[in-house]
């Protein structure tokens, strides 16, 4: 019987006993009535008393009268000795019966109750301590057990490839793994060795975990899911024990899949950083290496892992025979984004006629998780407005919310700051309009969102895998447009452009040092790109160039920024009327959409 059932039974019995005692007490109280001592003596004189029972504490007496046989009278006795002496002759004469009540059981044991309670309390504490010690031993015995969550093959919440939109090539790569788990004999008879491990590499939210679940669902096999951090504890040997237990359990349920999420928590390069190489994490990694391809072999157990930091993993973990394949799960392209949007919008109250292809074009750079979040946010926005269907306007608003954060309309902003923000954002937009290769302006706003006081949002014209030198130069020009507009119109500059300057400087320095785009220094990479696993990047950066070259790099970066600043200044001076017009509309309306922005330039 469960503890909760026992507790309910005990509570029920206690309540029933209490109810019975209460009922008896009420019945007794109804048959007893008080009577004064004077009235009692008058009844004695009138010979109307049939019996008298004096209580054992000698303070009260229960009296029964001859004319009231069903009622007991309770009399307070001032002095029991005097009363007994007074009534004794009448009792001898046989007028009524007189007796003294014997003490009850409770009254007899009352003096011993403190001792009894102390013994019971001590016994209870002793039993409690024994039980807690037993539970502690049980936990200690289970400390080395794995903490994997098992998704049974008969689970109703099964994920298949139908639940994974996009990722066409990745799914094709994994289909033979599914076929092996379904028909292992076909491959074993041919002498083929199926990959023991598959490493899914990709950024956050790209669908690595979802792919692993889909493989288990397609193959209809048990799925053991565990995080890399679940192996490592402060106690030495626990992680290795959990690895052994996990593989032993997987072997007993083969064919199956073990999925280790965020494997970089346990699979980092051994011996790196400060402190040597013999710690709990490395023992756990060593055991994982042995289980995957040591002296022990586990047939039909495929290990899958996911990480977004493959550069810090130990080389022994990535060699053939352990993680044989590395599948890069990249961000979805325009076609994959459309499929993802349609999948998440399926069976949802979306308005008919919504162009998901256009939405996919406008969401370049979004991961699958970002798109799912955007769809969910649009439904929440529509529900908040008491709508029955989700419109394109709700999706557009959700897209901006996901990218920039929620609007802060209630924030009090002075007129001076509003004007400054309006000209700053107008400077970005107007400069971008005259850059031939730059993205199209999608929305301009001076309503604070997230950490930004305002923003200029762009719509990508196409998906890009690379950036050219001219595009990077135009990006710097666009970033500096806000600072230039502040200087031109207000004859002052503010801290609002700090992030723009930081990004522009970072792009310019990368052009010179990383991409070899400097005409003066040539196609050379400056600085070492190797990084230690545990130490910070700045601490381990190595400079492989001289002080003279460092000075030339600084001069070249400064020249790129200066040229971009002058170009942005020239554009704004030539189109100062457009700058004033855009800023004025922003101050009045707080937000400008793409068609309104184009209408200002069209006059």
SVG drawing of the C-alpha trace seen along z (x, -y; Angstrom):
<svg xmlns="http://www.w3.org/2000/svg" viewBox="-42 -72 100 85">
<polyline fill="none" stroke="black" stroke-width="0.4" points="0.0,0.0 1.3,-3.5 2.2,-6.0 -0.6,-8.3 -3.2,-5.6 -2.1,-4.7 -2.2,-8.3 -5.7,-8.7 -6.9,-5.6 -5.3,-6.9 -6.9,-10.3 -10.3,-8.7 -10.2,-6.6 -9.1,-9.5 -11.9,-11.6 -14.4,-8.8 -13.2,-8.4 -13.3,-12.1 -16.8,-12.2 -17.9,-9.3 -16.4,-11.0 -18.0,-14.3 -21.4,-12.5 -21.1,-10.8 -20.1,-14.0 -23.1,-15.8 -25.5,-13.1 -24.1,-13.2 -24.3,-16.9 -28.0,-16.8 -28.9,-14.3 -27.0,-16.4 -28.3,-19.6 -26.7,-21.8 -28.4,-22.3 -27.4,-24.6 -26.1,-23.3 -29.0,-24.9 -31.6,-23.4 -29.9,-20.0 -30.2,-20.2 -33.8,-21.2 -34.4,-18.0 -32.6,-16.0 -34.9,-17.4 -37.9,-16.7 -36.7,-13.1 -36.8,-13.5 -33.2,-12.1 -32.7,-8.5 -28.9,-8.4 -25.8,-10.6 -22.4,-9.9 -19.5,-12.2 -16.8,-12.6 -13.3,-11.3 -12.0,-14.9 -14.6,-15.6 -15.6,-18.9 -18.9,-17.8 -21.7,-15.3 -24.1,-13.7 -27.6,-13.5 -30.6,-11.6 -34.1,-12.7 -37.0,-10.4 -39.3,-12.5 -36.6,-12.8 -35.1,-9.4 -33.9,-10.2 -32.0,-13.4 -28.8,-13.6 -28.3,-16.8 -24.7,-18.1 -24.1,-19.9 -20.9,-21.8 -19.7,-20.6 -18.1,-23.2 -16.8,-20.7 -17.0,-17.0 -16.2,-16.0 -19.0,-18.1 -21.4,-16.8 -20.6,-13.2 -21.1,-13.8 -24.4,-15.5 -25.7,-12.8 -24.5,-9.8 -27.5,-9.5 -30.0,-9.6 -28.0,-7.0 -28.1,-4.7 -31.8,-5.3 -32.1,-4.1 -33.4,-7.4 -31.0,-7.2 -27.7,-5.6 -24.4,-7.4 -21.1,-6.5 -17.8,-8.0 -16.7,-7.5 -13.6,-5.6 -10.9,-7.4 -10.9,-6.5 -8.1,-4.8 -6.9,-8.1 -6.9,-9.7 -4.8,-6.9 -2.1,-7.0 -2.1,-10.8 0.9,-11.2 2.9,-8.8 2.0,-10.5 5.1,-12.8 7.4,-9.7 5.3,-7.7 5.3,-10.5 9.0,-11.0 9.6,-7.3 7.3,-7.3 9.0,-10.5 12.4,-8.9 11.3,-5.7 9.8,-7.7 13.0,-9.7 15.0,-6.5 12.8,-4.8 12.9,-8.0 16.7,-8.1 16.9,-4.4 14.5,-5.0 16.4,-8.1 19.7,-6.2 18.1,-3.4 17.0,-6.0 20.5,-7.5 22.0,-4.1 19.6,-3.5 20.6,-6.9 24.2,-6.1 23.7,-2.8 22.0,-4.5 24.5,-7.4 26.4,-5.7 23.2,-4.9 22.7,-6.7 20.1,-9.5 19.0,-8.9 15.4,-9.6 14.1,-6.6 11.6,-7.1 10.0,-3.7 9.4,-2.5 5.7,-2.2 5.5,-5.8 2.5,-7.8 4.6,-11.0 6.8,-9.6 8.8,-11.9 9.4,-10.9 11.0,-12.5 7.5,-14.0 7.9,-16.2 11.3,-17.5 10.9,-20.2 13.8,-21.1 17.1,-19.3 16.6,-17.2 20.3,-16.2 20.7,-15.5 17.7,-13.2 19.0,-11.3 22.3,-10.8 20.6,-9.3 18.1,-7.1 20.7,-4.2 21.1,-4.3 17.4,-3.8 17.5,-1.0 20.4,0.7 18.4,0.5 15.4,2.0 17.3,4.7 20.8,5.2 21.3,8.7 21.3,7.3 24.4,5.2 26.1,7.8 25.8,10.5 27.5,8.2 30.3,7.6 29.6,3.9 30.3,2.0 27.6,-0.5 28.8,-3.8 29.0,-3.5 28.7,-7.1 27.1,-10.1 28.0,-13.7 25.4,-16.4 27.2,-19.7 25.3,-23.0 24.2,-26.2 21.6,-26.5 18.0,-25.8 18.9,-24.2 17.2,-20.9 20.0,-18.5 18.0,-17.0 14.8,-16.7 16.8,-14.8 18.0,-12.3 14.5,-11.8 13.2,-11.3 15.7,-8.6 14.5,-6.7 10.9,-7.2 11.5,-6.0 13.5,-3.0 11.0,-2.2 13.6,-1.5 14.2,-2.7 15.8,-6.1 18.1,-6.9 18.5,-10.7 21.0,-12.2 22.9,-15.5 26.7,-15.6 26.6,-17.4 24.6,-14.6 27.7,-12.4 30.0,-14.7 29.7,-15.0 32.0,-16.3 32.7,-12.8 35.4,-10.9 34.4,-7.9 30.6,-8.7 30.7,-9.8 32.6,-6.7 30.1,-4.5 27.2,-6.2 28.7,-5.7 29.1,-2.0 25.6,-1.7 24.2,-3.6 25.8,-1.3 24.9,1.8 21.3,0.8 21.4,-0.1 22.9,3.3 20.1,5.1 17.6,3.1 19.4,3.3 18.8,2.3 18.6,-1.2 20.0,-4.7 22.0,-6.6 21.8,-10.4 24.2,-12.6 23.2,-16.3 25.8,-18.9 28.6,-16.4 31.2,-19.1 30.5,-19.2 32.2,-15.8 34.1,-15.4 36.5,-18.3 40.1,-18.0 42.1,-16.1 45.1,-17.8 44.1,-21.3 44.1,-24.3 45.4,-24.8 45.4,-21.9 46.7,-18.9 44.7,-16.1 43.5,-13.7 40.2,-14.8 36.7,-13.5 35.7,-14.8 38.6,-13.1 37.9,-9.8 34.3,-10.0 35.6,-10.7 38.1,-7.8 35.3,-5.5 33.1,-6.8 36.0,-6.2 36.4,-2.6 32.7,-1.9 32.4,-3.3 35.4,-1.4 37.6,0.2 37.8,3.9 34.0,3.9 31.7,3.9 28.0,3.4 26.1,4.5 23.1,2.5 23.8,-0.3 24.3,-3.6 25.6,-6.6 24.5,-10.0 25.7,-13.3 25.0,-17.0 27.3,-20.0 27.8,-23.5 31.5,-23.5 33.2,-20.7 36.5,-22.5 37.0,-21.8 36.2,-18.0 39.0,-15.5 40.5,-14.1 40.2,-10.5 36.4,-11.0 36.2,-12.1 38.3,-9.4 36.7,-6.6 35.4,-3.8 33.9,-6.2 32.1,-9.2 32.5,-8.0 30.3,-10.7 29.9,-14.4 26.7,-15.8 26.6,-19.6 23.1,-20.9 23.1,-24.4 20.5,-27.1 17.7,-26.6 17.7,-28.2 14.7,-30.0 13.0,-26.7 13.6,-25.0 12.3,-28.1 9.1,-27.9 8.6,-24.2 9.3,-24.9 6.8,-27.8 4.1,-25.6 4.8,-22.8 4.3,-24.9 1.3,-26.7 -0.4,-23.4 -3.8,-23.0 -3.4,-26.5 -5.9,-29.3 -3.9,-31.2 -5.7,-33.5 -6.0,-32.1 -3.8,-33.6 -0.7,-34.2 2.4,-34.1 4.8,-31.8 7.3,-32.2 7.5,-35.9 7.8,-35.3 10.6,-32.8 12.4,-35.4 12.1,-38.0 13.4,-35.7 16.9,-35.0 19.2,-33.9 16.4,-32.5 17.0,-29.0 14.2,-26.4 13.6,-27.3 13.4,-31.0 10.8,-30.3 8.7,-28.1 9.0,-30.8 7.9,-33.4 4.8,-31.4 3.9,-30.9 4.4,-34.6 2.1,-35.5 -0.7,-33.2 -0.2,-34.7 -0.5,-38.2 -3.7,-37.4 -5.2,-35.8 -4.3,-38.8 -6.2,-41.0 -9.2,-38.6 -8.9,-37.5 -10.1,-34.2 -7.4,-34.0 -3.7,-35.0 -3.1,-37.7 0.1,-38.7 0.3,-41.8 0.5,-39.6 3.3,-37.5 5.2,-40.7 4.9,-42.0 6.0,-38.7 9.0,-38.6 10.2,-42.0 9.5,-41.0 11.7,-37.9 14.5,-39.8 14.5,-43.0 12.4,-42.2 9.0,-43.7 8.1,-47.3 8.4,-49.7 5.7,-52.2 5.2,-53.3 8.8,-54.4 9.0,-58.2 11.3,-59.8 12.1,-63.5 11.6,-65.5 15.4,-66.0 16.0,-62.2 13.1,-61.6 14.6,-64.0 18.1,-62.5 16.8,-58.9 14.7,-59.9 17.7,-61.5 20.0,-58.7 17.7,-56.0 16.8,-58.2 20.5,-58.5 20.9,-54.7 17.9,-54.3 18.7,-57.2 22.3,-56.1 21.3,-52.5 18.9,-53.6 21.8,-54.8 24.0,-51.8 23.7,-49.6 24.4,-46.2 22.8,-46.8 19.6,-45.2 16.2,-47.0 14.8,-49.0 11.9,-47.0 10.9,-49.1 12.2,-52.1 11.1,-52.8 12.0,-55.1 10.0,-53.0 12.5,-51.4 12.8,-47.6 15.0,-45.5 18.3,-47.3 17.9,-49.6 16.3,-53.1 15.3,-52.6 16.1,-50.4 16.2,-50.2 15.3,-46.8 16.3,-45.5 14.8,-42.9 17.4,-40.6 17.2,-40.5 18.6,-36.9 20.3,-34.3 24.0,-34.8 26.7,-32.4 29.6,-34.8 30.1,-38.6 32.2,-40.5 34.5,-43.4 32.1,-45.9 29.2,-44.5 31.3,-44.7 32.3,-48.3 28.7,-49.2 27.8,-47.6 30.3,-49.9 28.9,-52.9 25.3,-52.1 26.4,-51.5 28.1,-55.0 25.0,-56.7 23.4,-57.3 26.5,-59.0 27.0,-61.1 23.3,-62.3 23.7,-63.3 26.7,-65.4 25.2,-67.0 21.8,-68.0 22.4,-68.4 26.1,-69.4 26.6,-67.0 27.2,-63.3 25.8,-60.8 26.5,-57.4 23.7,-55.9 26.1,-55.1 28.5,-53.1 27.2,-49.7 27.3,-50.8 30.9,-52.0 31.9,-48.8 30.4,-46.6 31.9,-48.8 35.4,-48.6 35.1,-44.8 34.2,-44.4 37.1,-46.7 39.6,-44.8 38.4,-41.5 38.7,-42.7 42.4,-43.5 43.5,-40.8 41.3,-37.8 40.1,-38.1 43.1,-39.7 41.1,-42.5 43.7,-45.3 45.2,-46.7 48.2,-48.0 49.0,-44.8 47.8,-42.3 46.1,-38.9 47.7,-37.9 46.1,-36.7 47.5,-38.3 47.3,-36.7 46.9,-33.1 43.4,-31.6 44.2,-28.7 42.4,-28.9 42.8,-27.0 39.8,-25.1 39.6,-26.5 41.5,-29.7 39.9,-32.9 40.4,-33.9 42.2,-37.1 44.6,-35.4 45.7,-32.9 45.8,-35.1 49.2,-35.1 50.6,-37.9 52.7,-36.6 53.5,-40.1 55.9,-42.9 55.1,-46.2 55.6,-48.0 52.9,-45.7 50.6,-46.3 50.9,-50.0 50.1,-49.5 47.1,-47.4 45.8,-50.1 46.3,-52.7 44.5,-50.5 41.5,-50.0 41.3,-53.7 41.4,-54.4 38.5,-52.0 36.4,-53.6 37.3,-57.2 36.5,-56.5 33.1,-55.0 32.4,-57.9 33.1,-60.4 31.0,-58.5 28.0,-58.4 28.5,-62.1 28.5,-62.9 25.3,-60.9 23.4,-62.7 24.6,-66.1 23.3,-65.5 20.0,-64.2 19.5,-66.4 15.9,-67.1 15.1,-63.4 16.8,-63.0 14.7,-65.8 11.5,-64.4 12.1,-60.8 13.1,-62.1 10.0,-64.3 7.6,-61.4 9.4,-59.3 8.8,-61.9 5.1,-62.1 4.3,-58.4 7.2,-56.7 7.3,-53.9 7.7,-53.8 7.1,-50.8 8.9,-50.0 6.2,-51.3 5.9,-54.6 9.7,-55.0 9.7,-54.5 6.8,-57.0 8.9,-59.7 11.7,-59.2 9.1,-59.2 7.8,-62.6"/>
</svg>
